[in-house]
């Protein structure tokens, strides 16, 4: 399966060191203004080489929209697109052709398919998230036209350095003003220093991306198989290096009592039904309730280390590997636009599904 979604559906293709990354989007509503500059700007947020704490691979990541758009508007037919790969250094991976790196997809791809593309991870590379960002940008444009939904993701933790969990304290748009994409200026400096130190040691570090969705319509999400929280969780956990997903209070809710967890109604409601608190994270019974949807996604440290570590050959022999190539010491800052993209695609898909639920 290389597809996401039901009505708004993305099918992706491409490898890290192949000719291009691309995709086909089905279900884009007709008549949506297609802002190509906005789509490119979203790709630029994900692009490698944007700062000294990201991979040094230099790619323009210029998107070519091939179909489904006429005179600046979506036609309702499939939108095909490609982003060409231009700066592959495939020879950096020659020493990995016949071995399995620890905590990579090398072994699992080999066992599943009987062969694998060892160059930069091939299909398992985070570079394939380009397709998600393009589709996510299209979904954002549709959501802007059809709803009042706004999506803001940001780095909330790197290693042990974390910002306040009360996101309302921050101007979330300020996250784009620093390399780590953190809205807390002082914590951003500490995170940057941490990443720089880890990079100098040839190591990597993980972290957390928080995503806040405001203005989401009430009623999105299905009663059983496609609950909105389940759909968002599946979307986020499909991102490379994602290892954890929380909604609202998340795992902290396991320590609370019902009297502490329940979100009581604000009465009288001045602008539709609203609650005094938002421990549920904007979703109850698998359906959006109109409050902010608040998610946290944990990302593991990048598995490729630029220092020696044990590996295993295809025939089961232990070897020492010192990886070459250009790699992120922390994936979290560049994961921020990918998280937003997956949220946008899931919400638009749920919105379109919701339009079929009653006469």
BELHU-V820708 format. One record per residue. RES is the residue in three letters. OMEGA is omega in radians with two decimals (999 if undefined). NEAR is the number of other C-alpha atoms within 12 Angstrom. Layout:
{{RES;OMEGA;NEAR} {RES;OMEGA;NEAR}}
//
This chain:
{{UNK;3.11;9} {UNK;-3.06;20} {UNK;3.08;22} {UNK;2.97;34} {UNK;-3.13;36} {UNK;3.09;24} {UNK;2.97;27} {UNK;-2.94;37} {UNK;3.09;37} {UNK;2.96;40} {UNK;-3.03;29} {UNK;3.02;33} {UNK;3.05;32} {UNK;3.09;31} {UNK;-3.08;33} {UNK;-3.08;35} {UNK;3.03;31} {UNK;-3.11;28} {UNK;-3.04;17} {UNK;2.93;30} {UNK;-3.13;36} {UNK;-3.13;38} {UNK;3.04;36} {UNK;3.11;33} {UNK;3.01;43} {UNK;3.03;32} {UNK;3.06;33} {UNK;-3.13;42} {UNK;3.12;32} {UNK;3.04;25} {UNK;3.10;20} {UNK;3.06;28} {UNK;-3.11;30} {UNK;-3.13;34} {UNK;-3.07;24} {UNK;3.11;25} {UNK;3.10;20} {UNK;3.12;22} {UNK;3.13;34} {UNK;3.12;28} {UNK;3.08;20} {UNK;3.08;37} {UNK;-3.14;39} {UNK;3.10;29} {UNK;3.14;37} {UNK;-2.97;42} {UNK;3.06;38} {UNK;3.06;31} {UNK;-3.07;23} {UNK;3.07;24} {UNK;-3.08;26} {UNK;3.10;25} {UNK;3.05;34} {UNK;3.08;31} {UNK;-3.14;31} {UNK;3.11;20} {UNK;-3.09;29} {UNK;-3.14;22} {UNK;3.06;27} {UNK;-3.12;23} {UNK;3.12;36} {UNK;-3.08;29} {UNK;3.02;33} {UNK;3.10;27} {UNK;-2.93;32} {UNK;-3.02;19} {UNK;3.01;24} {UNK;-3.13;29} {UNK;3.13;28} {UNK;-3.14;19} {UNK;3.02;14} {UNK;-3.13;17} {UNK;3.06;24} {UNK;-3.09;31} {UNK;-3.07;22} {UNK;3.09;23} {UNK;-3.04;23} {UNK;3.11;28} {UNK;3.08;36} {UNK;-3.14;30} {UNK;3.05;36} {UNK;2.98;32} {UNK;-3.05;37} {UNK;2.96;28} {UNK;-3.05;29} {UNK;-2.99;19} {UNK;3.12;24} {UNK;3.00;25} {UNK;-3.00;22} {UNK;-3.12;26} {UNK;3.09;18} {UNK;-3.03;21} {UNK;-3.11;28} {UNK;-3.11;20} {UNK;3.14;23} {UNK;-3.06;33} {UNK;-3.01;27} {UNK;3.08;26} {UNK;3.12;31} {UNK;3.08;37} {UNK;3.12;36} {UNK;3.06;26} {UNK;3.02;20} {UNK;3.09;30} {UNK;-3.10;29} {UNK;-3.06;35} {UNK;-3.07;30} {UNK;3.08;19} {UNK;-3.14;21} {UNK;-3.13;23} {UNK;-3.10;13} {UNK;-2.99;11} {UNK;-3.10;12} {UNK;3.06;12} {UNK;-3.14;18} {UNK;3.02;27} {UNK;-3.05;30} {UNK;-3.04;32} {UNK;3.10;28} {UNK;-3.13;38} {UNK;3.10;38} {UNK;-3.11;31} {UNK;-3.12;30} {UNK;-3.12;30} {UNK;3.05;34} {UNK;3.12;38} {UNK;3.14;44} {UNK;3.09;39} {UNK;3.00;46} {UNK;-3.10;50} {UNK;-3.14;51} {UNK;-3.12;51} {UNK;3.09;48} {UNK;-3.14;52} {UNK;3.11;52} {UNK;3.09;42} {UNK;3.07;42} {UNK;3.12;51} {UNK;3.09;50} {UNK;3.13;41} {UNK;3.11;36} {UNK;3.14;35} {UNK;3.11;36} {UNK;-3.13;24} {UNK;-2.97;19} {UNK;-3.04;25} {UNK;3.05;23} {UNK;-3.03;21} {UNK;3.01;30} {UNK;-3.08;31} {UNK;3.11;40} {UNK;3.02;41} {UNK;-3.11;43} {UNK;3.07;47} {UNK;3.13;52} {UNK;3.13;42} {UNK;2.94;39} {UNK;-3.06;39} {UNK;3.13;31} {UNK;-3.09;16} {UNK;-3.06;25} {UNK;3.09;29} {UNK;3.12;30} {UNK;-3.13;18} {UNK;3.10;24} {UNK;-3.05;21} {UNK;-3.12;30} {UNK;3.09;17} {UNK;-2.96;12} {UNK;2.89;20} {UNK;-3.00;19} {UNK;3.10;29} {UNK;3.13;21} {UNK;-3.13;21} {UNK;-3.11;31} {UNK;-3.07;27} {UNK;3.06;19} {UNK;-2.98;29} {UNK;-3.10;34} {UNK;3.12;45} {UNK;3.10;41} {UNK;-3.09;43} {UNK;3.08;37} {UNK;-3.00;34} {UNK;-3.09;25} {UNK;3.11;18} {UNK;3.10;26} {UNK;3.11;30} {UNK;3.13;23} {UNK;3.09;24} {UNK;3.13;37} {UNK;3.12;34} {UNK;3.11;24} {UNK;-3.13;29} {UNK;3.11;38} {UNK;-3.12;26} {UNK;3.13;19} {UNK;3.14;26} {UNK;3.14;29} {UNK;3.14;19} {UNK;-3.10;16} {UNK;-3.08;26} {UNK;3.14;27} {UNK;-3.10;33} {UNK;3.13;38} {UNK;-3.13;36} {UNK;-3.06;41} {UNK;2.98;44} {UNK;3.02;48} {UNK;3.13;48} {UNK;-3.14;43} {UNK;3.09;38} {UNK;3.10;41} {UNK;3.12;31} {UNK;3.14;24} {UNK;3.11;36} {UNK;3.05;32} {UNK;3.00;29} {UNK;3.13;29} {UNK;-3.12;38} {UNK;-3.09;36} {UNK;-2.99;28} {UNK;-3.03;21} {UNK;-2.96;13} {UNK;-3.08;14} {UNK;3.05;26} {UNK;-3.04;27} {UNK;3.11;40} {UNK;3.11;40} {UNK;3.13;30} {UNK;3.11;36} {UNK;3.11;43} {UNK;3.12;31} {UNK;3.13;26} {UNK;-3.09;36} {UNK;-3.11;42} {UNK;3.05;28} {UNK;3.13;30} {UNK;3.12;41} {UNK;3.05;34} {UNK;3.09;37} {UNK;-3.09;31} {UNK;-3.13;23} {UNK;3.13;27} {UNK;3.07;32} {UNK;3.06;32} {UNK;-3.13;36} {UNK;3.13;35} {UNK;3.07;28} {UNK;-3.09;24} {UNK;3.08;17} {UNK;-3.12;15} {UNK;3.12;19} {UNK;-3.13;13} {UNK;-3.05;12} {UNK;2.97;14} {UNK;3.12;11} {UNK;3.14;13} {UNK;3.10;11} {UNK;-3.03;17} {UNK;-3.03;22} {UNK;3.07;20} {UNK;-3.09;24} {UNK;-3.11;19} {UNK;2.95;17} {UNK;-3.05;16} {UNK;-0.10;12} {UNK;3.14;12} {UNK;-3.11;12} {UNK;-3.07;10} {UNK;-3.07;11} {UNK;-3.13;15} {UNK;3.10;20} {UNK;-3.11;22} {UNK;-3.12;26} {UNK;3.10;18} {UNK;-3.13;20} {UNK;3.12;30} {UNK;-3.12;33} {UNK;-3.13;35} {UNK;3.02;37} {UNK;-3.12;37} {UNK;3.09;39} {UNK;-3.08;30} {UNK;-3.13;21} {UNK;-3.06;28} {UNK;-3.12;33} {UNK;-3.10;39} {UNK;3.10;31} {UNK;3.06;28} {UNK;3.11;35} {UNK;2.99;33} {UNK;-3.04;42} {UNK;-3.10;39} {UNK;3.00;46} {UNK;-3.11;42} {UNK;3.14;44} {UNK;3.11;35} {UNK;3.14;37} {UNK;3.02;30} {UNK;3.07;30} {UNK;-3.03;36} {UNK;-3.13;33} {UNK;3.11;41} {UNK;3.09;33} {UNK;3.03;24} {UNK;-3.05;20} {UNK;2.99;18} {UNK;-3.12;21} {UNK;3.05;20} {UNK;-3.11;29} {UNK;3.10;23} {UNK;-3.14;21} {UNK;-3.14;22} {UNK;2.98;12} {UNK;-3.14;12} {UNK;3.12;13} {UNK;3.09;17} {UNK;3.03;21} {UNK;-3.10;20} {UNK;2.95;26} {UNK;-3.03;24} {UNK;2.99;30} {UNK;3.10;23} {UNK;-3.05;26} {UNK;-2.99;29} {UNK;3.08;35} {UNK;3.02;41} {UNK;3.08;40} {UNK;-3.06;45} {UNK;-2.93;47} {UNK;-3.10;47} {UNK;-3.14;47} {UNK;3.06;48} {UNK;-3.08;49} {UNK;3.12;47} {UNK;3.10;44} {UNK;3.08;48} {UNK;3.11;52} {UNK;-3.13;46} {UNK;-3.13;45} {UNK;3.07;46} {UNK;-3.11;52} {UNK;3.14;45} {UNK;-3.12;45} {UNK;-3.12;43} {UNK;3.10;52} {UNK;3.11;48} {UNK;3.14;42} {UNK;3.10;40} {UNK;-3.13;37} {UNK;3.05;30} {UNK;-3.08;25} {UNK;3.14;26} {UNK;3.12;18} {UNK;-2.92;14} {UNK;3.09;14} {UNK;-3.09;7} {UNK;999;5}}
//
